[in-house]
Amino acid sequence: MAKGNILIADDDAAIRTVLNQALARAGYAPRATGNAATLWRWISQGEGDLVITDVLMPDENAFDLIPRVKKLRPDLPIIVMSAQNTFMTAITAAERGAYEYLPKPFDLNELVAIVGRALAEPRRRSQRLVAETSEGLPLIGRCPAMQEIYRVLARLTQTDLTVMITGESGTGKELVARALHEYGKRRNGPFVAINMAAIPRELIESELFGHEKGAFTGAQNRHVGRFEQAEGGTLFLDEIGDMPMEAQTRLLRVLQEGEYTTVGGRTPIRTNVRIIAATNRDLHQQIDQGLFREDLFYRLNVVNLRLPSLRDRREDIPLLAAHFLDRISREHGTKFTLSDEALRTMMRHDWPGNVRELENSVERACALSSGPVLHLGDLPTQLQQQGLDARRTAATAGEHDSEKEGGGAPALKTLADLEREAILSAIRALNGDKLQAAKLLGIGKTTLYRKLKEYGIDDPLRGQ
């Protein structure tokens, strides 16, 4: 007897076949279709113990179908697959009540494991979020590490758990904190951020908890602290590793007892805030050195989100650069694009300042450029030098190749050859995303498709 009846909906016949085989081998009874209408008919007839569906179907978007399914069969688990691997896809899946979101391509063993967990868990009505969607949050990336961040964020928005965000400076820790707030249960409350490294040590307790008039020299009026400002919302404690030990002790009491007193005050104040902390420091090392309380660490580190450095997700650099170029182009009324050489140089750079350094470099290049196309000479000095070194290396390699072939100057490429290479480079750098490639090249999508046809490029991701 099968362990469960699985309904599959995907317009790609190859994916349907692979899923059918994998689930059948795992002991399930799968049934597949290529359209949303058939899937809805099966569900409305009471078939299936679990649904696996792609988002973009030929007759209906799965995100439009899921609410009808949840209304008719609220306990039916739904796993959503999508090649549109963005933060908003993961968030929308969670908002619609999907059990899990899986970006394509996915690991079959992971999918089978998720199916098993979904069917083993007690059936319960999914909690649906009501949140406005916005493409304005620059949480951008299609690398596996960012896909996992999206999936975890989508789950965390449905909870009030305390979160610790770690990662190097410039990786976007505050953006993640804001996303947790704006798409979470406290989105109608305030989001209050405080940077521990930017406040004098002697003022941190007053900034966090507030102070009473006359509490200390210079306290001429009552001061409202960040906890009170964040009541009913989210308090983001940035650079938590820079918090002095005295303030750590008071913060621990708030987390343990849910109340605090102002500096100079006597009456305990109940608090109702969600705490999100962030640091670029190694807190375990600080604990060993006696600089951070171990008990506070475990109170804050209920869920840990580790953001990857930009050098560990270089494939996302073209997407991020295109996003910043698009924003700057709208602000300046000029359509800025990157030359192929400039993009290649940016892909090679290690970006010690991460996404923030990339954004600053793009803004600088746009400000100093003499035209809409950003060339190597428009980039910061360090990147220019890296690009020039790459030129010399390529030239030397070309000379050696020419000598091997019988001497003489290397053959010059035609403009058509250079254009063809630029198009292929952009599409490959963006993992086949033609729309983003067109934006990066500064041309329309229709023009890009015409060029692909003109140059006889059927599959840009395959060597041609």
C-alpha positions as CSV (number, residue, x, y, z in Angstrom):
1,M,0.0,0.0,0.0
2,A,1.3,3.4,-1.0
3,K,2.5,5.8,1.8
4,G,0.4,8.6,0.3
5,N,-1.1,9.9,-2.9
6,I,0.9,12.8,-4.4
7,L,-0.6,15.2,-7.0
8,I,2.1,16.8,-9.3
9,A,1.5,19.8,-11.5
10,D,4.2,21.1,-13.9
11,D,4.1,22.1,-17.5
12,D,7.6,20.5,-18.1
13,A,7.1,16.9,-19.0
14,A,10.7,16.0,-18.0
15,I,10.1,17.3,-14.5
16,R,6.8,15.4,-14.2
17,T,8.6,12.2,-15.3
18,V,11.5,12.6,-12.8
19,L,9.2,13.4,-9.9
20,N,6.9,10.5,-10.8
21,Q,9.8,8.1,-10.7
22,A,11.4,9.4,-7.6
23,L,8.2,9.4,-5.6
24,A,7.2,6.0,-6.8
25,R,10.6,4.6,-5.8
26,A,10.0,6.1,-2.3
27,G,6.7,4.3,-1.9
28,Y,4.3,7.0,-2.9
29,A,1.5,6.9,-5.5
30,P,2.1,10.0,-7.7
31,R,-0.3,11.4,-10.3
32,A,0.9,14.2,-12.6
33,T,-0.6,16.9,-14.9
34,G,0.7,19.7,-17.0
35,N,-2.0,22.3,-16.1
36,A,-3.7,23.9,-13.1
37,A,-7.2,23.1,-14.3
38,T,-6.7,19.3,-14.0
39,L,-4.9,19.8,-10.6
40,W,-7.9,21.8,-9.3
41,R,-10.4,19.1,-10.5
42,W,-8.5,16.4,-8.7
43,I,-8.3,18.4,-5.5
44,S,-11.9,19.4,-5.6
45,Q,-12.8,15.7,-6.0
46,G,-11.0,15.0,-2.8
47,E,-7.9,13.3,-4.4
48,G,-4.4,13.6,-3.1
49,D,-2.7,13.7,0.3
50,L,-0.2,16.3,-0.8
51,V,0.4,18.6,-3.8
52,I,3.6,19.5,-5.6
53,T,3.1,22.4,-8.1
54,D,5.1,24.7,-10.2
55,V,4.3,28.4,-9.8
56,L,4.0,29.4,-13.5
57,M,1.4,27.1,-15.2
58,P,0.1,27.6,-18.7
59,D,-3.5,28.3,-17.6
60,E,-3.1,29.8,-14.1
61,N,-0.5,31.0,-11.6
62,A,-0.3,28.6,-8.7
63,F,-0.3,31.5,-6.3
64,D,-3.8,32.3,-7.5
65,L,-4.9,28.7,-7.2
66,I,-3.5,28.0,-3.7
67,P,-6.0,30.3,-1.8
68,R,-8.9,28.4,-3.4
69,V,-7.3,25.1,-2.4
70,K,-6.8,26.3,1.1
71,K,-10.4,27.4,1.4
72,L,-11.7,24.0,0.1
73,R,-9.1,21.8,1.8
74,P,-7.2,23.8,4.4
75,D,-5.2,20.8,5.7
76,L,-3.8,19.7,2.3
77,P,0.0,20.3,2.3
78,I,1.3,22.2,-0.8
79,I,4.9,22.2,-1.9
80,V,5.7,25.0,-4.4
81,M,8.5,24.8,-7.0
82,S,9.7,27.8,-9.0
83,A,12.5,28.8,-11.4
84,Q,11.8,32.5,-10.4
85,N,14.1,32.2,-7.5
86,T,13.6,35.5,-5.7
87,F,13.0,36.6,-2.1
88,M,9.4,37.6,-3.0
89,T,8.7,34.1,-4.5
90,A,9.5,32.5,-1.1
91,I,7.6,35.1,0.8
92,T,4.5,34.8,-1.4
93,A,4.6,31.0,-1.1
94,A,4.5,31.4,2.7
95,E,1.8,34.0,2.6
96,R,-0.4,31.8,0.5
97,G,0.0,29.0,3.0
98,A,2.4,26.7,1.1
99,Y,4.0,24.0,3.3
100,E,7.4,24.5,1.6
101,Y,9.1,26.4,-1.2
102,L,11.7,24.8,-3.4
103,P,13.8,26.8,-6.0
104,K,14.6,25.0,-9.2
105,P,16.8,23.1,-9.8
106,F,16.3,21.2,-6.6
107,D,17.7,18.0,-5.0
108,L,15.3,15.1,-5.5
109,N,16.3,13.5,-2.1
110,E,15.5,16.8,-0.4
111,L,12.1,16.9,-2.0
112,V,11.3,13.3,-1.1
113,A,12.4,14.1,2.5
114,I,10.1,17.2,2.6
115,V,7.2,15.1,1.3
116,G,7.8,12.6,4.2
117,R,7.9,15.3,6.8
118,A,4.7,17.0,5.5
119,L,2.7,13.8,5.5
120,A,4.1,12.8,9.0
121,E,3.2,16.1,10.7
122,P,-0.2,16.5,12.3
123,R,-2.6,18.2,10.0
124,R,-3.3,21.7,11.0
125,R,-4.8,24.8,9.4
126,S,-2.1,26.9,7.8
127,Q,-1.8,30.5,9.1
128,R,-2.0,32.9,6.3
129,L,-0.2,36.2,6.3
130,V,-1.8,39.3,4.9
131,A,1.1,41.5,3.8
132,E,1.7,43.8,0.9
133,T,4.3,42.6,-1.5
134,S,7.1,44.9,-2.6
135,E,9.9,44.4,-5.0
136,G,11.7,47.3,-3.4
137,L,13.7,45.2,-0.9
138,P,17.2,44.7,-2.4
139,L,17.5,41.1,-1.2
140,I,18.8,39.8,-4.5
141,G,20.5,36.6,-5.4
142,R,20.0,33.2,-7.1
143,C,22.9,31.3,-5.6
144,P,22.1,28.3,-3.4
145,A,23.1,30.2,-0.2
146,M,20.7,33.0,-0.9
147,Q,17.9,30.6,-1.8
148,E,18.3,29.0,1.6
149,I,18.2,32.5,3.3
150,Y,14.9,33.2,1.4
151,R,13.4,29.9,2.6
152,V,14.3,30.4,6.2
153,L,13.1,34.0,6.1
154,A,9.7,32.9,4.8
155,R,9.4,30.6,7.7
156,L,10.6,33.1,10.3
157,T,8.1,35.8,9.2
158,Q,5.4,33.6,10.6
159,T,7.0,33.5,14.0
160,D,8.0,35.8,16.8
161,L,11.3,34.0,17.4
162,T,14.4,36.0,18.4
163,V,16.9,36.0,15.5
164,M,20.7,36.5,15.4
165,I,22.0,37.6,12.0
166,T,25.7,37.1,11.5
167,G,28.0,37.9,8.6
168,E,30.7,40.3,7.4
169,S,30.1,44.1,7.2
170,G,28.1,45.1,4.1
171,T,26.4,41.7,3.6
172,G,22.9,43.2,4.2
173,K,22.1,42.3,7.8
174,E,19.8,45.3,8.4
175,L,18.0,44.5,5.1
176,V,17.2,41.0,6.4
177,A,16.0,42.4,9.7
178,R,13.7,44.8,8.0
179,A,12.4,42.0,5.8
180,L,11.6,39.9,8.9
181,H,9.7,42.9,10.3
182,E,7.9,44.1,7.1
183,Y,6.6,40.6,6.2
184,G,6.1,39.4,9.8
185,K,3.3,39.5,12.3
186,R,4.5,42.8,13.7
187,R,4.6,44.7,10.4
188,N,2.0,47.2,11.6
189,G,4.2,48.1,14.6
190,P,7.4,50.2,14.5
191,F,10.8,49.0,13.4
192,V,13.5,50.6,15.6
193,A,17.2,50.1,14.9
194,I,20.1,50.9,17.2
195,N,23.8,50.5,16.4
196,M,25.8,49.6,19.5
197,A,29.1,50.6,18.0
198,A,27.8,54.2,17.2
199,I,26.7,55.1,20.8
200,P,29.1,56.0,23.6
201,R,29.2,53.2,26.1
202,E,28.0,55.4,29.0
203,L,24.8,56.3,27.1
204,I,23.8,52.8,25.8
205,E,21.5,51.9,28.7
206,S,19.8,55.3,28.5
207,E,19.3,54.9,24.7
208,L,17.9,51.3,25.2
209,F,15.7,51.7,28.3
210,G,15.3,55.5,28.5
211,H,15.9,57.7,31.6
212,E,14.0,59.7,34.1
213,K,14.4,63.5,34.6
214,G,17.3,64.0,37.0
215,A,18.6,60.5,36.7
216,F,22.1,61.8,36.0
217,T,23.8,65.1,35.4
218,G,22.4,66.7,32.2
219,A,19.1,64.6,32.3
220,Q,16.8,67.6,32.2
221,N,13.8,65.7,30.8
222,R,12.5,62.2,30.6
223,H,14.0,60.3,27.7
224,V,12.1,57.6,25.8
225,G,14.3,54.6,25.1
226,R,14.4,52.3,22.1
227,F,12.4,49.6,23.8
228,E,9.5,51.9,24.5
229,Q,9.8,53.3,20.9
230,A,9.6,49.7,19.5
231,E,6.6,48.6,21.6
232,G,4.4,46.3,19.6
233,G,7.0,46.1,16.8
234,T,10.6,45.0,16.3
235,L,13.9,46.2,17.9
236,F,17.0,45.6,15.8
237,L,20.2,45.5,17.9
238,D,23.0,46.0,15.4
239,E,26.6,45.3,16.2
240,I,25.5,43.5,19.4
241,G,29.1,42.4,20.0
242,D,30.0,46.0,20.9
243,M,27.5,46.2,23.8
244,P,29.2,46.8,27.1
245,M,28.9,44.1,29.8
246,E,26.6,46.2,32.1
247,A,24.1,46.8,29.3
248,Q,24.3,43.1,28.5
249,T,23.2,42.2,32.0
250,R,20.2,44.5,31.8
251,L,19.2,43.2,28.3
252,L,19.4,39.6,29.6
253,R,16.9,40.5,32.3
254,V,14.5,42.0,29.7
255,L,14.7,38.8,27.7
256,Q,14.2,36.6,30.7
257,E,11.4,38.5,32.5
258,G,9.9,40.6,29.7
259,E,10.2,43.9,31.7
260,Y,12.8,46.6,32.3
261,T,13.2,49.8,34.3
262,T,14.4,53.2,33.0
263,V,17.7,54.6,34.2
264,G,16.7,56.3,37.4
265,G,13.3,54.7,37.4
266,R,11.8,52.3,40.0
267,T,8.6,51.0,38.4
268,P,9.1,47.9,36.1
269,I,7.7,48.4,32.5
270,R,6.3,45.4,30.6
271,T,7.6,45.1,27.1
272,N,6.3,43.5,24.0
273,V,8.9,43.7,21.2
274,R,10.6,41.2,18.9
275,I,14.3,41.2,19.2
276,I,16.6,40.8,16.2
277,A,20.3,41.1,16.8
278,A,23.2,41.3,14.3
279,T,27.0,41.2,14.5
280,N,30.1,40.8,12.3
281,R,32.1,39.6,15.3
282,D,32.9,36.1,16.5
283,L,30.7,36.0,19.6
284,H,32.1,32.6,20.7
285,Q,35.6,34.1,20.7
286,Q,34.3,37.1,22.7
287,I,32.6,34.7,25.2
288,D,36.0,33.0,25.7
289,Q,37.6,36.4,26.3
290,G,35.0,37.4,28.8
291,L,33.6,40.2,26.6
292,F,30.2,38.7,26.0
293,R,27.8,36.9,28.3
294,E,27.2,33.3,27.3
295,D,23.7,33.2,28.7
296,L,22.8,36.3,26.7
297,F,24.2,34.7,23.5
298,Y,21.9,31.7,23.8
299,R,18.9,34.0,24.5
300,L,19.6,35.9,21.3
301,N,20.8,33.1,19.2
302,V,17.5,31.2,19.1
303,V,17.7,31.2,15.3
304,N,20.9,32.0,13.5
305,L,21.0,33.4,10.0
306,R,24.5,33.5,8.5
307,L,24.7,35.8,5.4
308,P,27.2,34.8,2.8
309,S,30.0,37.2,1.7
310,L,29.8,38.5,-1.9
311,R,33.0,36.6,-2.9
312,D,31.2,33.4,-2.0
313,R,28.3,34.2,-4.3
314,R,30.0,35.8,-7.3
315,E,27.2,34.6,-9.6
316,D,25.0,37.2,-8.0
317,I,27.2,40.1,-8.9
318,P,25.6,40.8,-12.3
319,L,22.1,40.7,-10.7
320,L,23.1,43.1,-7.9
321,A,24.9,45.5,-10.4
322,A,21.9,45.5,-12.6
323,H,19.7,46.4,-9.7
324,F,21.9,49.3,-8.6
325,L,22.3,50.5,-12.2
326,D,18.5,50.4,-12.7
327,R,17.9,52.5,-9.6
328,I,20.6,55.1,-10.5
329,S,19.4,55.2,-14.1
330,R,15.9,56.2,-12.8
331,E,17.3,58.8,-10.5
332,H,19.5,60.4,-13.1
333,G,17.3,60.0,-16.2
334,T,20.2,58.2,-18.0
335,K,20.2,54.5,-18.9
336,F,23.6,53.3,-17.5
337,T,25.1,49.9,-18.5
338,L,28.3,48.1,-17.9
339,S,30.8,47.2,-20.5
340,D,31.7,43.5,-20.8
341,E,35.2,44.2,-19.5
342,A,33.9,46.1,-16.5
343,L,31.5,43.3,-15.6
344,R,34.3,40.7,-16.0
345,T,36.5,42.7,-13.7
346,M,33.8,43.1,-11.1
347,M,33.2,39.3,-11.2
348,R,36.9,38.7,-10.4
349,H,37.1,41.2,-7.5
350,D,36.8,39.8,-3.9
351,W,34.7,42.7,-2.6
352,P,35.9,42.8,1.0
353,G,33.1,45.4,1.7
354,N,30.6,43.0,0.2
355,V,27.3,44.3,-1.3
356,R,27.8,47.8,0.2
357,E,31.2,48.1,-1.6
358,L,29.6,47.0,-4.8
359,E,26.8,49.5,-4.5
360,N,29.3,52.3,-3.8
361,S,31.5,51.3,-6.7
362,V,28.5,51.4,-9.1
363,E,27.4,54.8,-7.8
364,R,30.9,56.2,-8.2
365,A,31.3,54.8,-11.7
366,C,28.0,56.4,-12.8
367,A,28.9,59.7,-11.2
368,L,32.3,59.9,-12.9
369,S,31.4,58.3,-16.3
370,S,31.5,60.5,-19.4
371,G,28.7,58.5,-21.0
372,P,26.0,55.9,-20.3
373,V,28.3,52.9,-20.8
374,L,30.6,52.3,-17.8
375,H,34.0,51.2,-18.8
376,L,37.0,49.8,-16.9
377,G,38.4,53.4,-16.4
378,D,35.2,54.4,-14.6
379,L,35.7,51.8,-11.8
380,P,37.6,52.4,-8.6
381,T,41.4,52.4,-8.9
382,Q,41.8,48.9,-7.4
383,L,39.4,47.4,-9.9
384,Q,41.0,49.3,-12.8
385,Q,44.4,47.7,-11.9
386,Q,42.9,44.2,-11.7
387,G,41.3,44.8,-15.1
388,L,44.6,46.0,-16.6
389,D,46.4,43.0,-15.2
390,A,43.8,40.7,-16.8
391,R,44.3,42.5,-20.1
392,R,48.1,42.0,-20.0
393,T,47.6,38.4,-19.1
394,A,45.2,37.8,-21.9
395,A,47.5,39.7,-24.4
396,T,50.5,37.6,-23.3
397,A,48.5,34.4,-23.7
398,G,47.3,35.6,-27.2
399,E,50.9,36.2,-28.3
400,H,51.9,32.8,-27.2
401,D,49.0,31.2,-29.1
402,S,49.9,33.2,-32.1
403,E,53.6,32.1,-32.0
404,K,52.5,28.5,-31.7
405,E,50.3,28.9,-34.8
406,G,53.2,30.2,-36.9
407,G,53.8,33.8,-35.7
408,G,52.4,37.1,-36.8
409,A,50.0,39.5,-35.1
410,P,46.9,38.0,-33.5
411,A,43.8,38.4,-35.6
412,L,41.5,41.3,-34.8
413,K,37.8,40.5,-34.0
414,T,34.9,42.1,-35.9
415,L,32.4,44.3,-34.1
416,A,29.8,41.5,-34.7
417,D,32.1,39.0,-33.0
418,L,32.6,41.3,-30.0
419,E,28.8,41.9,-29.7
420,R,28.1,38.2,-29.9
421,E,30.6,37.5,-27.1
422,A,29.2,40.3,-24.9
423,I,25.7,38.8,-25.3
424,L,26.8,35.3,-24.5
425,S,28.9,36.5,-21.5
426,A,26.0,38.5,-20.0
427,I,23.5,35.6,-20.4
428,R,25.9,33.0,-19.0
429,A,26.9,35.3,-16.1
430,L,23.2,35.6,-15.2
431,N,22.6,31.9,-15.5
432,G,20.4,32.2,-18.5
433,D,18.2,35.1,-17.3
434,K,17.7,36.9,-20.7
435,L,15.6,39.7,-19.2
436,Q,18.3,40.7,-16.7
437,A,21.0,40.2,-19.4
438,A,19.1,42.7,-21.7
439,K,19.0,45.2,-18.8
440,L,22.7,44.8,-18.2
441,L,23.5,45.2,-21.9
442,G,21.2,48.3,-22.1
443,I,19.0,46.8,-24.8
444,G,15.4,45.7,-24.9
445,K,14.4,42.1,-24.6
446,T,13.0,42.0,-28.1
447,T,16.4,43.3,-29.4
448,L,18.2,40.6,-27.5
449,Y,16.1,37.8,-29.0
450,R,16.6,39.3,-32.5
451,K,20.4,39.3,-31.9
452,L,20.3,35.7,-30.6
453,K,18.5,34.7,-33.8
454,E,20.8,36.8,-36.0
455,Y,23.9,35.1,-34.5
456,G,22.4,31.7,-34.6
457,I,22.5,31.2,-30.8
458,D,19.9,28.6,-29.8
459,D,21.2,27.7,-26.3
460,P,23.3,30.5,-24.8
461,L,24.3,28.3,-21.9
462,R,25.9,25.7,-24.1
463,G,29.3,26.2,-25.6
464,Q,28.9,27.5,-29.2
